[in-house]
Amino acid sequence: MQGGAHMAKVIAQTFLTIDGVMESPDKWQLQNGLFDDKMGEPIGNAFQSAGALLLGRVTYQEFAAHWPNQKDDPFADLLNNMPKYVVSNSLKSADWKNSRIVKGDGAAEVNKLKREVDKDMLIVGSAKLVSSLTNAGVIDEYQLFLHPVVVAKGKRLFKDGIDPTLLSLESSQSFGTGVVELRYRYKGKAKA
C-alpha cells in the first residue's frame, strides 16, 4: 500500500430467499435448481478480485471443515490460499491455511484491516458479522443473490435490532433460474 492512499472495501456477498433467509442455501438453492454456471461468474469474479475473506466464526468453521479437503478444485485452491480473517472473540484457534483470528471490537478491527490490506475483503454468509458491521457503517458494498423461493424459517441476514441503513443500487442482473443479483453501495444511516 502506497502512502495510505488506498483503503480496501468490505463487500458482503450472500444468497437470500425472497423472505430474507440466508441460512443453509444448500437446502433450498441446489435442490430447486436455482444455481447455474452463469450465476457462478459474478460469484467467482468477486472471490478472484478479493484480497482476503472476512468471516464470522460459524461460517469459518463450516468452510474450514470443507474446503481444505477438496482436491483438484480450482475454487478450493483459491479459498485455501487466500488470507482469511475470522472476526470472533470465542474462537480459540484458526488452523485453516492463511487464517487469522481478529478479536476485540470487530468494527474497529475491520476498519484497521481496510487500511492494511491491498485488495478488497469479501464477507461470505456470516450473518452476525454482516449485521454488526452494517450497524457500524463498515461494509461498503452488498452483493446479494435474491432467490425466487420462500422458506419461512431460518436465519435472516438482517433481523430486528439493526439500525435503519440506506443503500444505493449500483447494478442488477437476472439469471435464467429467476435469481437476481443486486449490488448495493452503503450510503449511510436511514431516517426511520
Secondary structure, DSSP 8 states (H G I E B T S, - for coil): --TT-----EEEEEEEETT-B-S-HHHHTGGGT---HHHHHHHHHHHHH-SEEEEEHHHHHHHHHHGGG--S-HHHHHHHHS-EEEE-SS-----STTEEEE-S-HHHHHHHHHHH-SS-EEEES-HHHHHHHHHTT---EEEEEEES-----S-BSS-TT---EEEEEEEEEE-TTS-EEEEEEEEEE---
